Amino acid sequence: MTLTDSDLVVLGGGSGGYAAALRAAQLGLTVTMIESDKVGGTCLHKGCIPTKALLHAAEVADNARHGDQFGVKSSLEGIDMSGVNSYKDGVVAKLYKGLQGLVKSRKITVVEGTGRFVGDRTVEVDGQRYTGRAVVLATGSYARSLPGLEIGGRIMTSEQALTIDHVPDRVIVLGGGVIGVEFASVWRSFGAEVTVVEALPRLVAAEDEWCSKQVERAFRKRGIAFSVGKKFTGAEQGDKGVTVTLEDGTTLEADLLLVAVGRGPRTTDVGYEEAGIAMDRGFVLTDERLRTNVEGVYAVGDIVPGLQLAHRGFAQGIFVAEELAGLNPQVIDETGIPRVTYSNPEVASVGLTEAQAKEKYGEVTTVVYDLAGNGKSQILKTAGGIKLVRSGGAGEQGPVVGIHMVGERVGELVGEAQLVYNWEAYADDVAQLIHAHPTQTEAFGEAHLALAGKPLHAHG
């Protein structure tokens, strides 16, 4: 076994891993990146990018179906899944090619193979050892299942769902979180009958309760059925379909069952525990500077407890590279990371929910601005709203600590929202900013006008 030295060895080439590698190389460090599959990881190849391509195709399908609402004589002849998949794969391929070029231009050594951390800042791949001044663990996540629920045939996770060559007539989605509601949204737009089963009391349960109510109302209107607060107890598949049983004895039948119960950390058989890395339920524990308990070893992305979001891993990768280069970067505030669910309607948020804010600050003030008062939203024929949460009761001054939005395209508004939260802005600060007309950003501005005590078109 020969030893190959570099400043940084990165185990995993997903969002967190390649961001660490690119930034470290930019800062003059020598980098070796080890990846068992394709650089870009789950997000580029099996997650964010392909699912958002599907969601855009779904939006096009809805636009064709509802053209008459806009005076356009259009109709939806059908969904050509081979065409949809070709479009989706083309988007992924173009981005992958660009990323490969970027990695090559930064002179990063890419090692293809399954790496194993063997301690002493060393990763082993097929008998070859790579040692660094530091190691970044970035092995990502996998689609979870439930005990006794075997994936295969008509029972699939999001990874298989991304490659199916037909639109199923009836689908059951197990899990009403981000992945579940996104796929439910796609399949409904493509013409399938969809039922979402969620054990928690509401859909998108990690979001503010107001967001859940908005999504549930929109799903009812779209004809997406859902069952909340009932646990799944079993599934049986036959030649013609899948039968799902819930704890109250209810049975549901469909052609496919999508298991969307979250993602687990990919940390088995990679040597972490054996090398003495502190773990908790499969996750790698770090301090706020992303250091593990082992000297010179960092961890980023989905294997670190917290939000499992590509942009979080990306930011963490940059943070670690800058830390190693001695730039002393500012610690990442997890609450300030924007969150978007790209269903129809979209959900976008940053900061604390109303419940979390009450727990932290005691008294809070909230305002909801209904998109019914926003010109661009009426042009788009979208419903929803913007909810703001600030610390302090009526008549008090406090920064905006939570922003929650539901409606078509609100994911594009979360950029301004994260500035408001992360810069600890007050409603008055945002209220004096001028937002272009007619845009949905106006709704954002008017929500802050209302919170500042000078509402114009605000509803509620």
VENWOCOR-V953797 format. One record per residue. N is the residue number from 0. RES is the residue in one letter. OMEGA is omega in whole degrees, -180 to 180 (999 if undefined). D_CENTER is the distance of its C-alpha to the mean C-alpha in whole Angstrom. Layout:
BEGIN
N	RES	OMEGA	D_CENTER
N	RES	OMEGA	D_CENTER
END
This chain:
BEGIN
0	M	179	40
1	T	180	40
2	L	176	38
3	T	-176	36
4	D	170	35
5	S	179	32
6	D	-175	31
7	L	172	28
8	V	-179	26
9	V	179	23
10	L	-178	22
11	G	-176	19
12	G	175	18
13	G	-175	14
14	S	-179	12
15	G	-178	14
16	G	-177	17
17	Y	176	18
18	A	178	17
19	A	-178	19
20	A	-178	22
21	L	-178	22
22	R	180	22
23	A	179	25
24	A	178	27
25	Q	-178	27
26	L	174	29
27	G	179	31
28	L	174	30
29	T	-171	31
30	V	170	28
31	T	-180	27
32	M	-177	24
33	I	-178	24
34	E	-177	22
35	S	-178	23
36	D	180	21
37	K	174	20
38	V	-175	19
39	G	172	15
40	G	-177	14
41	T	-174	11
42	C	-176	9
43	L	-170	12
44	H	-174	14
45	K	-174	12
46	G	-171	9
47	C	-171	7
48	I	179	11
49	P	180	13
50	T	180	11
51	K	174	11
52	A	176	14
53	L	-179	15
54	L	177	14
55	H	176	16
56	A	178	19
57	A	179	18
58	E	178	19
59	V	178	22
60	A	179	23
61	D	179	23
62	N	179	25
63	A	-177	27
64	R	-173	28
65	H	-178	28
66	G	-177	30
67	D	178	33
68	Q	-178	32
69	F	-179	32
70	G	179	35
71	V	-179	34
72	K	179	36
73	S	176	33
74	S	-180	32
75	L	-180	30
76	E	-180	32
77	G	179	29
78	I	176	26
79	D	-174	27
80	M	177	24
81	S	176	26
82	G	177	25
83	V	-179	22
84	N	178	21
85	S	176	23
86	Y	-179	21
87	K	-178	18
88	D	178	20
89	G	177	21
90	V	-179	18
91	V	-177	17
92	A	-179	21
93	K	179	21
94	L	179	18
95	Y	180	19
96	K	178	23
97	G	180	22
98	L	178	20
99	Q	179	23
100	G	180	26
101	L	180	24
102	V	-180	24
103	K	-178	28
104	S	180	29
105	R	178	28
106	K	175	30
107	I	177	27
108	T	179	29
109	V	179	26
110	V	179	28
111	E	-179	27
112	G	-179	27
113	T	-178	26
114	G	177	26
115	R	178	27
116	F	-176	27
117	V	179	31
118	G	178	32
119	D	179	33
120	R	-176	31
121	T	176	31
122	V	-179	29
123	E	177	31
124	V	178	30
125	D	176	33
126	G	179	36
127	Q	-179	35
128	R	180	34
129	Y	-177	32
130	T	179	32
131	G	171	31
132	R	174	32
133	A	177	28
134	V	173	26
135	V	176	22
136	L	-175	20
137	A	-172	17
138	T	169	17
139	G	-172	13
140	S	178	12
141	Y	179	14
142	A	-179	13
143	R	167	15
144	S	177	18
145	L	179	21
146	P	178	24
147	G	-179	27
148	L	-175	24
149	E	-180	25
150	I	180	22
151	G	178	25
152	G	-177	26
153	R	178	25
154	I	-173	22
155	M	172	19
156	T	-179	16
157	S	-178	13
158	E	178	15
159	Q	-178	18
160	A	-180	17
161	L	-173	16
162	T	-178	19
163	I	-172	22
164	D	180	25
165	H	175	25
166	V	179	24
167	P	178	25
168	D	-178	27
169	R	-179	25
170	V	168	22
171	I	178	21
172	V	180	17
173	L	-178	17
174	G	-178	15
175	G	174	14
176	G	-175	10
177	V	-176	7
178	I	-179	8
179	G	-177	11
180	V	177	12
181	E	179	10
182	F	177	13
183	A	-179	15
184	S	180	15
185	V	-174	16
186	W	177	19
187	R	178	20
188	S	179	21
189	F	174	22
190	G	-179	25
191	A	167	24
192	E	-174	25
193	V	172	21
194	T	177	21
195	V	178	19
196	V	-178	20
197	E	-179	18
198	A	179	20
199	L	-173	19
200	P	-178	21
201	R	175	18
202	L	-175	15
203	V	-171	12
204	A	178	14
205	A	-179	12
206	E	175	12
207	D	-176	16
208	E	178	18
209	W	179	19
210	C	-180	16
211	S	-179	16
212	K	179	20
213	Q	-180	19
214	V	-179	17
215	E	178	19
216	R	-180	22
217	A	180	20
218	F	177	20
219	R	-179	23
220	K	-179	25
221	R	-179	23
222	G	174	24
223	I	180	21
224	A	175	23
225	F	178	21
226	S	-179	23
227	V	178	21
228	G	178	23
229	K	-178	24
230	K	175	24
231	F	178	24
232	T	179	27
233	G	177	27
234	A	176	27
235	E	178	30
236	Q	177	30
237	G	-178	33
238	D	-172	34
239	K	-179	33
240	G	-180	30
241	V	174	28
242	T	-179	29
243	V	179	27
244	T	177	28
245	L	-172	27
246	E	179	29
247	D	178	31
248	G	178	33
249	T	173	31
250	T	179	30
251	L	180	28
252	E	180	29
253	A	176	27
254	D	-178	27
255	L	172	23
256	L	175	21
257	L	179	18
258	V	-177	16
259	A	-175	13
260	V	176	14
261	G	-178	11
262	R	-179	11
263	G	-179	14
264	P	179	15
265	R	-175	17
266	T	178	20
267	T	178	23
268	D	175	26
269	V	171	25
270	G	-174	27
271	Y	-177	26
272	E	-179	27
273	E	-179	31
274	A	175	31
275	G	177	30
276	I	180	27
277	A	-176	26
278	M	172	23
279	D	-179	22
280	R	177	21
281	G	180	20
282	F	178	18
283	V	-179	20
284	L	178	21
285	T	171	21
286	D	-176	23
287	E	178	21
288	R	174	22
289	L	175	20
290	R	172	24
291	T	179	24
292	N	179	28
293	V	-176	29
294	E	176	31
295	G	-178	29
296	V	-180	26
297	Y	175	22
298	A	-180	19
299	V	171	16
300	G	-171	12
301	D	179	11
302	I	178	15
303	V	-178	15
304	P	-180	14
305	G	-180	12
306	L	177	8
307	Q	-177	7
308	L	-179	5
309	A	-177	7
310	H	173	8
311	R	178	9
312	G	180	11
313	F	180	12
314	A	179	14
315	Q	178	15
316	G	178	17
317	I	-180	19
318	F	-177	20
319	V	179	21
320	A	-180	23
321	E	176	24
322	E	-179	25
323	L	180	27
324	A	177	29
325	G	-178	30
326	L	178	29
327	N	-177	28
328	P	180	24
329	Q	179	23
330	V	-179	21
331	I	175	17
332	D	-176	17
333	E	-178	14
334	T	-179	14
335	G	179	14
336	I	-179	11
337	P	-178	9
338	R	179	7
339	V	170	6
340	T	-170	7
341	Y	175	9
342	S	170	11
343	N	6	15
344	P	176	15
345	E	173	12
346	V	179	11
347	A	-178	10
348	S	173	12
349	V	180	13
350	G	-173	15
351	L	169	17
352	T	178	17
353	E	-179	21
354	A	180	22
355	Q	-179	20
356	A	178	22
357	K	180	25
358	E	-176	25
359	K	-172	25
360	Y	-176	27
361	G	-178	29
362	E	177	30
363	V	175	28
364	T	179	28
365	T	172	26
366	V	176	26
367	V	174	24
368	Y	-177	25
369	D	179	25
370	L	175	24
371	A	-179	27
372	G	-175	29
373	N	-175	27
374	G	-177	29
375	K	179	26
376	S	176	24
377	Q	176	27
378	I	179	28
379	L	-175	24
380	K	177	25
381	T	175	22
382	A	179	22
383	G	-179	20
384	G	178	21
385	I	179	20
386	K	177	20
387	L	177	21
388	V	174	22
389	R	179	25
390	S	178	27
391	G	-179	30
392	G	180	32
393	A	179	34
394	G	179	36
395	E	174	34
396	Q	177	33
397	G	-179	29
398	P	174	26
399	V	-174	23
400	V	178	21
401	G	177	18
402	I	-174	17
403	H	-173	15
404	M	176	15
405	V	179	16
406	G	178	17
407	E	175	17
408	R	-178	15
409	V	175	15
410	G	179	11
411	E	-180	14
412	L	-171	16
413	V	176	13
414	G	177	15
415	E	-180	18
416	A	-178	17
417	Q	175	16
418	L	180	19
419	V	-178	21
420	Y	-172	19
421	N	177	19
422	W	176	23
423	E	-178	24
424	A	173	25
425	Y	180	28
426	A	179	28
427	D	-180	31
428	D	-177	29
429	V	-177	27
430	A	-178	29
431	Q	176	32
432	L	-178	29
433	I	-180	30
434	H	-175	27
435	A	180	28
436	H	-8	30
437	P	174	29
438	T	175	25
439	Q	177	22
440	T	176	22
441	E	179	26
442	A	177	24
443	F	179	22
444	G	-178	26
445	E	175	27
446	A	179	25
447	H	173	26
448	L	180	30
449	A	-179	30
450	L	179	29
451	A	176	31
452	G	178	34
453	K	-178	35
454	P	175	33
455	L	-180	34
456	H	-170	32
457	A	175	30
458	H	173	30
459	G	999	30
END
